[in-house]
C-alpha cells in the first residue's frame, strides 16, 4: 500500500524544514498544514508566499476601487 493514501495528512515543520505525518507530528507552533500530499507540504512556504502576494494585490486593487 502506498504511503500517501486518503487518510494520511502531512505538515511542514517551519523550524526543521521537514515534512511530518500524523504519527510523527511536532508541536503545532511550528507546523503548517495539513496537506494531502508530502509534495504539497514540502512547498508550504512557497504556497503561503504566493497567497500573501495575491491577497496584497487584491487588497490594493480593492482600495483603489
Secondary structure as the mmCIF struct_conf table of DSSP 4:
data_model
#
loop_
_struct_conf.conf_type_id
_struct_conf.id
_struct_conf.beg_label_comp_id
_struct_conf.beg_label_asym_id
_struct_conf.beg_label_seq_id
_struct_conf.end_label_comp_id
_struct_conf.end_label_asym_id
_struct_conf.end_label_seq_id
BEND BEND1 UNK A 3 UNK A 3
TURN_TY1_P TURN_TY1_P1 UNK A 6 UNK A 7
STRN STRN1 UNK A 10 UNK A 13
TURN_TY1_P TURN_TY1_P2 UNK A 14 UNK A 16
STRN STRN2 UNK A 19 UNK A 21
HELX_RH_3T_P HELX_RH_3T_P1 UNK A 22 UNK A 24
HELX_RH_3T_P HELX_RH_3T_P2 UNK A 28 UNK A 30
STRN STRN3 UNK A 31 UNK A 35
BEND BEND2 UNK A 36 UNK A 37
HELX_RH_AL_P HELX_RH_AL_P1 UNK A 38 UNK A 42
TURN_TY1_P TURN_TY1_P3 UNK A 43 UNK A 43
HELX_RH_AL_P HELX_RH_AL_P2 UNK A 44 UNK A 64
#
